[in-house]
């Protein structure tokens, strides 16, 4: 209130100071988009999180109302518009290392190598200090170095995408508008929880259920991957096979997760994860399930 009543108000301008080593970091911003996925509930969203708060970046020199009519070369912004360029840059990095990978393979590499740990070696938290879940940060915080060599990838193609659309109720006529050729849905359609996505979601689990995924080995030489299932509250789960043996790059293997619910979630999701590990790589998929009946 000083400035309202003083005849000689004063202000101080301090030199800008760069603060490094802030802990904990990263922390999920309050404005970050959250799950669950309303349109395709079996697909966990968001996929990933990346730096997006107070980002100093290049700016168009064209003066706009956002810059109060001034021409500037740099600006500080927060939001998805800042987080997306980080993820896009990592995608370009992966594409340069693996020029023949599909967009799905690149997304898989980014998601399965993400980190859950902050710089205090604790789980990443939200702005209110609660531990973040897959509905807050998807698979975790983007890790560019690990994403270039993920070990295993979850790939999918146009046929898989059509199966996903069919499971969501798309008609043959709607599909034809997308493909320009006649396309027909399977009967019965492939469940959307079996879409070969790097995360695993089941929005309406009513009794025992099995989920399938196919991984592609993208490293060199023979190797063995061992599975680790993080417990999910109210659900027992097993993975078959629980060991994957690869002899060469490009080899594919399919595994199955059997879920046996024993307690209803009353409309709230429970979370877990599946991790495949060998001597070098950890390939992690978050799991989110909503048990509606047992």
C-alpha positions as a Markdown table, in Angstrom:
| # | Residue | x | y | z |
|---|---|---|---|---|
| 1 | Unk | 0.0 | 0.0 | 0.0 |
| 2 | Unk | 3.1 | 2.2 | 0.3 |
| 3 | Unk | 2.8 | 3.4 | -3.3 |
| 4 | Unk | -0.7 | 4.7 | -2.8 |
| 5 | Unk | 0.1 | 7.1 | 0.0 |
| 6 | Unk | 3.7 | 8.0 | -0.3 |
| 7 | Unk | 4.5 | 11.3 | -2.0 |
| 8 | Unk | 7.8 | 10.0 | -3.2 |
| 9 | Unk | 7.4 | 6.3 | -4.1 |
| 10 | Unk | 10.5 | 4.4 | -5.1 |
| 11 | Unk | 11.2 | 1.1 | -6.9 |
| 12 | Unk | 14.3 | -1.0 | -7.2 |
| 13 | Unk | 15.5 | -2.9 | -10.2 |
| 14 | Unk | 17.9 | -5.8 | -9.5 |
| 15 | Unk | 20.2 | -7.6 | -11.9 |
| 16 | Unk | 18.8 | -10.8 | -13.3 |
| 17 | Unk | 20.1 | -13.9 | -11.5 |
| 18 | Unk | 20.2 | -17.4 | -13.0 |
| 19 | Unk | 19.2 | -20.0 | -10.5 |
| 20 | Unk | 20.6 | -23.4 | -11.1 |
| 21 | Unk | 20.2 | -26.7 | -9.3 |
| 22 | Unk | 16.7 | -26.0 | -8.1 |
| 23 | Unk | 15.3 | -29.0 | -6.2 |
| 24 | Unk | 13.1 | -30.8 | -6.6 |
| 25 | Unk | 12.9 | -30.7 | -10.4 |
| 26 | Unk | 11.1 | -31.5 | -12.5 |
| 27 | Unk | 7.7 | -30.8 | -11.0 |
| 28 | Unk | 4.4 | -31.2 | -12.9 |
| 29 | Unk | 2.9 | -27.7 | -13.6 |
| 30 | Unk | -0.6 | -27.1 | -12.3 |
| 31 | Unk | -1.8 | -26.2 | -15.9 |
| 32 | Unk | -0.4 | -29.4 | -17.5 |
| 33 | Unk | -3.0 | -31.4 | -19.4 |
| 34 | Unk | -4.3 | -34.4 | -17.4 |
| 35 | Unk | -5.9 | -37.8 | -18.1 |
| 36 | Unk | -7.9 | -39.9 | -18.4 |
| 37 | Unk | -8.5 | -40.0 | -22.2 |
| 38 | Unk | -12.2 | -39.2 | -22.8 |
| 39 | Unk | -12.3 | -40.1 | -26.5 |
| 40 | Unk | -10.3 | -43.4 | -26.3 |
| 41 | Unk | -10.3 | -44.4 | -22.6 |
| 42 | Unk | -8.1 | -47.5 | -23.1 |
| 43 | Unk | -5.3 | -45.3 | -24.4 |
| 44 | Unk | -3.5 | -43.6 | -21.5 |
| 45 | Unk | -3.0 | -39.9 | -22.0 |
| 46 | Unk | -0.9 | -37.9 | -21.7 |
| 47 | Unk | 1.9 | -39.9 | -23.4 |
| 48 | Unk | 4.9 | -38.0 | -22.0 |
| 49 | Unk | 6.0 | -34.8 | -20.2 |
| 50 | Unk | 8.8 | -32.4 | -21.2 |
| 51 | Unk | 10.1 | -29.0 | -20.0 |
| 52 | Unk | 7.4 | -26.4 | -20.5 |
| 53 | Unk | 7.6 | -23.8 | -17.7 |
| 54 | Unk | 9.4 | -20.4 | -18.2 |
| 55 | Unk | 11.2 | -21.5 | -21.3 |
| 56 | Unk | 13.5 | -19.0 | -23.0 |
| 57 | Unk | 13.3 | -19.5 | -26.7 |
| 58 | Unk | 13.6 | -17.8 | -30.1 |
| 59 | Unk | 10.7 | -15.6 | -31.1 |
| 60 | Unk | 9.5 | -14.2 | -34.4 |
| 61 | Unk | 10.8 | -10.6 | -34.7 |
| 62 | Unk | 7.3 | -9.6 | -36.1 |
| 63 | Unk | 5.8 | -7.3 | -33.5 |
| 64 | Unk | 2.4 | -8.6 | -32.2 |
| 65 | Unk | 0.1 | -7.8 | -29.3 |
| 66 | Unk | 1.7 | -10.6 | -27.4 |
| 67 | Unk | 4.9 | -8.5 | -27.3 |
| 68 | Unk | 3.0 | -5.2 | -26.7 |
| 69 | Unk | 3.9 | -4.1 | -30.2 |
| 70 | Unk | 7.6 | -4.6 | -29.7 |
| 71 | Unk | 9.9 | -6.5 | -32.0 |
| 72 | Unk | 11.9 | -9.1 | -30.1 |
| 73 | Unk | 14.1 | -12.1 | -30.9 |
| 74 | Unk | 13.5 | -14.1 | -27.7 |
| 75 | Unk | 10.7 | -14.6 | -25.2 |
| 76 | Unk | 9.9 | -16.6 | -22.1 |
| 77 | Unk | 6.7 | -18.6 | -22.3 |
| 78 | Unk | 5.1 | -21.6 | -20.5 |
| 79 | Unk | 2.7 | -24.2 | -21.7 |
| 80 | Unk | 2.2 | -27.0 | -24.2 |
| 81 | Unk | 3.6 | -24.8 | -26.9 |
| 82 | Unk | 7.0 | -24.9 | -25.1 |
| 83 | Unk | 6.8 | -28.6 | -24.1 |
| 84 | Unk | 6.0 | -29.8 | -27.6 |
| 85 | Unk | 9.1 | -28.4 | -29.3 |
| 86 | Unk | 11.3 | -30.3 | -26.7 |
| 87 | Unk | 9.5 | -33.6 | -27.6 |
| 88 | Unk | 9.7 | -32.8 | -31.4 |
| 89 | Unk | 13.4 | -32.2 | -31.1 |
| 90 | Unk | 13.9 | -35.5 | -29.4 |
| 91 | Unk | 11.9 | -37.2 | -32.2 |
| 92 | Unk | 14.2 | -35.6 | -34.8 |
| 93 | Unk | 17.2 | -36.8 | -32.8 |
| 94 | Unk | 15.8 | -40.4 | -32.9 |
| 95 | Unk | 15.0 | -40.1 | -36.6 |
| 96 | Unk | 18.5 | -39.0 | -37.4 |
| 97 | Unk | 19.9 | -42.1 | -35.5 |
| 98 | Unk | 17.3 | -44.4 | -37.0 |
| 99 | Unk | 16.1 | -42.9 | -40.3 |
| 100 | Unk | 13.9 | -45.9 | -41.2 |
| 101 | Unk | 11.9 | -46.0 | -38.0 |
| 102 | Unk | 8.1 | -45.3 | -38.1 |
| 103 | Unk | 6.5 | -42.5 | -36.2 |
| 104 | Unk | 5.0 | -45.2 | -33.9 |
| 105 | Unk | 8.5 | -46.6 | -33.2 |
| 106 | Unk | 9.9 | -43.1 | -32.4 |
| 107 | Unk | 7.0 | -42.5 | -30.0 |
| 108 | Unk | 7.6 | -45.8 | -28.3 |
| 109 | Unk | 11.2 | -45.1 | -27.8 |
| 110 | Unk | 10.4 | -41.7 | -26.2 |
| 111 | Unk | 7.7 | -43.2 | -23.9 |
| 112 | Unk | 9.4 | -46.4 | -22.7 |
| 113 | Unk | 12.6 | -44.7 | -21.7 |
| 114 | Unk | 11.1 | -41.8 | -19.8 |
| 115 | Unk | 12.2 | -41.2 | -16.2 |
| 116 | Unk | 10.0 | -41.2 | -13.1 |
| 117 | Unk | 12.6 | -39.7 | -10.8 |
| 118 | Unk | 13.5 | -36.1 | -10.0 |
| 119 | Unk | 16.8 | -34.6 | -9.1 |
| 120 | Unk | 16.3 | -35.6 | -5.4 |
| 121 | Unk | 16.1 | -39.2 | -6.5 |
| 122 | Unk | 12.4 | -39.3 | -5.5 |
| 123 | Unk | 9.3 | -39.8 | -7.6 |
| 124 | Unk | 8.3 | -36.8 | -9.7 |
| 125 | Unk | 5.5 | -34.9 | -7.9 |
| 126 | Unk | 2.7 | -32.5 | -8.9 |
| 127 | Unk | 2.7 | -28.9 | -7.9 |
| 128 | Unk | 0.6 | -29.8 | -4.8 |
| 129 | Unk | 3.4 | -32.3 | -3.7 |
| 130 | Unk | 1.3 | -35.4 | -4.5 |
| 131 | Unk | 3.1 | -38.1 | -6.4 |
| 132 | Unk | 2.4 | -37.9 | -10.1 |
| 133 | Unk | 0.6 | -40.7 | -11.9 |
| 134 | Unk | 0.3 | -41.7 | -15.6 |
| 135 | Unk | -2.7 | -39.4 | -15.8 |
| 136 | Unk | -0.4 | -36.5 | -14.8 |
| 137 | Unk | 2.8 | -37.2 | -16.8 |
| 138 | Unk | 2.0 | -40.3 | -19.0 |
| 139 | Unk | 5.1 | -42.5 | -19.1 |
| 140 | Unk | 7.3 | -39.9 | -17.3 |
| 141 | Unk | 9.7 | -37.1 | -18.1 |
| 142 | Unk | 11.4 | -37.3 | -21.5 |
| 143 | Unk | 15.0 | -38.7 | -21.5 |
| 144 | Unk | 16.6 | -37.9 | -24.9 |
| 145 | Unk | 19.8 | -39.9 | -24.4 |
| 146 | Unk | 18.0 | -43.1 | -23.4 |
| 147 | Unk | 15.3 | -42.6 | -26.2 |
| 148 | Unk | 17.9 | -43.0 | -29.0 |
| 149 | Unk | 18.6 | -46.6 | -27.9 |
| 150 | Unk | 15.4 | -48.1 | -26.3 |
| 151 | Unk | 16.2 | -51.8 | -26.8 |
| 152 | Unk | 12.6 | -52.7 | -27.6 |
| 153 | Unk | 9.9 | -50.8 | -29.4 |
| 154 | Unk | 6.1 | -51.1 | -29.8 |
| 155 | Unk | 5.3 | -50.5 | -33.4 |
| 156 | Unk | 1.9 | -50.3 | -35.2 |
| 157 | Unk | 0.8 | -49.6 | -38.8 |
| 158 | Unk | -2.3 | -48.4 | -40.7 |
| 159 | Unk | -4.1 | -51.7 | -40.2 |
| 160 | Unk | -3.7 | -51.4 | -36.4 |
| 161 | Unk | -5.0 | -47.9 | -36.5 |
| 162 | Unk | -8.1 | -49.0 | -38.5 |
| 163 | Unk | -8.7 | -51.7 | -35.8 |
| 164 | Unk | -8.6 | -49.0 | -33.2 |
| 165 | Unk | -11.1 | -46.9 | -35.0 |
| 166 | Unk | -13.3 | -49.9 | -35.5 |
| 167 | Unk | -13.2 | -50.6 | -31.8 |
| 168 | Unk | -14.4 | -47.0 | -31.2 |
| 169 | Unk | -17.4 | -47.6 | -33.4 |
| 170 | Unk | -16.3 | -46.2 | -36.8 |
| 171 | Unk | -18.4 | -47.2 | -39.7 |
| 172 | Unk | -17.2 | -48.6 | -43.0 |
| 173 | Unk | -18.3 | -45.4 | -44.7 |
| 174 | Unk | -16.3 | -43.2 | -42.2 |
| 175 | Unk | -13.2 | -45.4 | -42.7 |
| 176 | Unk | -13.5 | -45.1 | -46.5 |
| 177 | Unk | -13.4 | -41.3 | -46.2 |
| 178 | Unk | -10.0 | -41.7 | -44.4 |
| 179 | Unk | -8.5 | -44.3 | -46.7 |
| 180 | Unk | -10.1 | -43.6 | -50.1 |
| 181 | Unk | -10.6 | -47.3 | -50.5 |
| 182 | Unk | -13.2 | -49.7 | -49.1 |
| 183 | Unk | -12.2 | -50.8 | -45.5 |
| 184 | Unk | -14.3 | -53.2 | -43.4 |
| 185 | Unk | -14.1 | -53.7 | -39.7 |
| 186 | Unk | -13.5 | -57.1 | -38.1 |
| 187 | Unk | -16.3 | -58.9 | -36.5 |
| 188 | Unk | -15.9 | -58.8 | -33.6 |
| 189 | Unk | -13.6 | -55.8 | -33.6 |
| 190 | Unk | -10.2 | -56.0 | -31.9 |
| 191 | Unk | -10.6 | -54.5 | -28.4 |
| 192 | Unk | -8.9 | -51.1 | -28.1 |
| 193 | Unk | -6.9 | -52.3 | -25.1 |
| 194 | Unk | -5.1 | -54.6 | -27.5 |
| 195 | Unk | -3.9 | -51.7 | -29.6 |
| 196 | Unk | -0.1 | -52.1 | -29.7 |
| 197 | Unk | 0.6 | -48.9 | -27.7 |
| 198 | Unk | 3.6 | -48.4 | -25.4 |
| 199 | Unk | 1.3 | -47.9 | -22.5 |
| 200 | Unk | -1.4 | -50.3 | -21.3 |
| 201 | Unk | -4.9 | -49.2 | -20.3 |
| 202 | Unk | -8.2 | -50.9 | -19.5 |
| 203 | Unk | -11.0 | -48.5 | -18.9 |
| 204 | Unk | -13.7 | -51.0 | -18.1 |
| 205 | Unk | -12.4 | -54.2 | -16.6 |
| 206 | Unk | -15.4 | -56.5 | -15.9 |
| 207 | Unk | -13.9 | -59.7 | -14.7 |
| 208 | Unk | -10.8 | -61.6 | -15.9 |
| 209 | Unk | -9.2 | -60.1 | -19.0 |
| 210 | Unk | -6.0 | -60.6 | -21.2 |
| 211 | Unk | -4.1 | -57.9 | -22.9 |
| 212 | Unk | -1.6 | -58.5 | -25.8 |
| 213 | Unk | 1.4 | -56.6 | -27.0 |
| 214 | Unk | 4.1 | -57.2 | -29.5 |
| 215 | Unk | 7.7 | -55.8 | -29.1 |
| 216 | Unk | 10.4 | -55.5 | -31.7 |
| 217 | Unk | 14.0 | -55.9 | -30.8 |
| 218 | Unk | 16.1 | -53.0 | -32.2 |
| 219 | Unk | 19.6 | -53.6 | -30.7 |
| 220 | Unk | 22.4 | -55.8 | -31.9 |
| 221 | Unk | 23.3 | -59.4 | -31.0 |
| 222 | Unk | 21.4 | -62.0 | -29.0 |
| 223 | Unk | 19.8 | -60.9 | -25.7 |
| 224 | Unk | 17.3 | -61.9 | -23.0 |
| 225 | Unk | 14.7 | -59.6 | -21.5 |
| 226 | Unk | 13.2 | -60.3 | -18.1 |
| 227 | Unk | 9.8 | -58.9 | -17.0 |
| 228 | Unk | 8.9 | -57.1 | -13.8 |
| 229 | Unk | 5.2 | -56.3 | -13.0 |
| 230 | Unk | 4.5 | -53.5 | -10.5 |
| 231 | Unk | 1.5 | -54.5 | -8.3 |
| 232 | Unk | -1.9 | -53.0 | -9.1 |
| 233 | Unk | -4.3 | -52.4 | -6.2 |
| 234 | Unk | -7.3 | -54.8 | -6.4 |
| 235 | Unk | -5.9 | -56.7 | -9.4 |
| 236 | Unk | -3.7 | -59.8 | -9.7 |
| 237 | Unk | -1.6 | -59.9 | -12.9 |
| 238 | Unk | 0.8 | -62.3 | -14.7 |
| 239 | Unk | 2.8 | -61.9 | -17.9 |
| 240 | Unk | 3.4 | -64.8 | -20.3 |
| 241 | Unk | 6.0 | -65.4 | -21.3 |
| 242 | Unk | 7.9 | -63.6 | -18.6 |
| 243 | Unk | 11.2 | -64.0 | -20.4 |
| 244 | Unk | 11.8 | -62.9 | -24.0 |
| 245 | Unk | 14.8 | -64.3 | -25.9 |
| 246 | Unk | 16.0 | -62.5 | -29.0 |
| 247 | Unk | 18.6 | -63.7 | -31.4 |
| 248 | Unk | 18.8 | -60.8 | -33.9 |
| 249 | Unk | 17.7 | -57.2 | -34.5 |
| 250 | Unk | 14.2 | -56.8 | -36.0 |
| 251 | Unk | 12.9 | -59.9 | -34.3 |
| 252 | Unk | 9.3 | -59.6 | -32.9 |
| 253 | Unk | 7.8 | -61.4 | -29.9 |
| 254 | Unk | 4.3 | -61.2 | -28.5 |
| 255 | Unk | 3.4 | -61.4 | -24.8 |
| 256 | Unk | 0.2 | -61.5 | -22.8 |
| 257 | Unk | -0.8 | -60.0 | -19.5 |
| 258 | Unk | -3.6 | -61.8 | -17.6 |
| 259 | Unk | -5.5 | -59.6 | -15.2 |
| 260 | Unk | -7.7 | -61.1 | -12.5 |
| 261 | Unk | -9.5 | -58.3 | -10.5 |
| 262 | Unk | -10.6 | -59.1 | -7.0 |
| 263 | Unk | -11.8 | -55.6 | -5.9 |
| 264 | Unk | -13.8 | -52.9 | -7.6 |
| 265 | Unk | -12.2 | -49.5 | -7.9 |
| 266 | Unk | -15.5 | -47.7 | -7.6 |
| 267 | Unk | -14.8 | -45.6 | -10.7 |
| 268 | Unk | -11.2 | -44.7 | -9.9 |
| 269 | Unk | -8.2 | -46.0 | -11.7 |
| 270 | Unk | -5.4 | -47.9 | -10.2 |
| 271 | Unk | -1.9 | -47.8 | -11.6 |
| 272 | Unk | 1.1 | -50.2 | -12.1 |
| 273 | Unk | 3.7 | -50.9 | -14.7 |
| 274 | Unk | 5.4 | -53.6 | -16.8 |
| 275 | Unk | 9.2 | -53.3 | -17.3 |
| 276 | Unk | 11.3 | -55.5 | -19.6 |
| 277 | Unk | 15.0 | -55.5 | -18.6 |
| 278 | Unk | 18.2 | -56.9 | -20.0 |
| 279 | Unk | 21.8 | -56.0 | -19.1 |
| 280 | Unk | 21.6 | -52.6 | -20.8 |
| 281 | Unk | 18.0 | -51.5 | -21.2 |
| 282 | Unk | 14.8 | -50.9 | -19.2 |
| 283 | Unk | 11.7 | -50.7 | -21.3 |
| 284 | Unk | 8.8 | -49.5 | -19.1 |
| 285 | Unk | 5.1 | -49.4 | -19.9 |
| 286 | Unk | 2.7 | -47.7 | -17.4 |
| 287 | Unk | -0.6 | -49.6 | -16.7 |
| 288 | Unk | -3.9 | -48.0 | -15.8 |
| 289 | Unk | -7.0 | -50.1 | -15.0 |
| 290 | Unk | -10.5 | -49.3 | -13.9 |
| 291 | Unk | -12.2 | -52.3 | -12.4 |
| 292 | Unk | -16.0 | -52.0 | -12.8 |
| 293 | Unk | -16.8 | -55.5 | -11.6 |
| 294 | Unk | -15.1 | -58.7 | -10.5 |
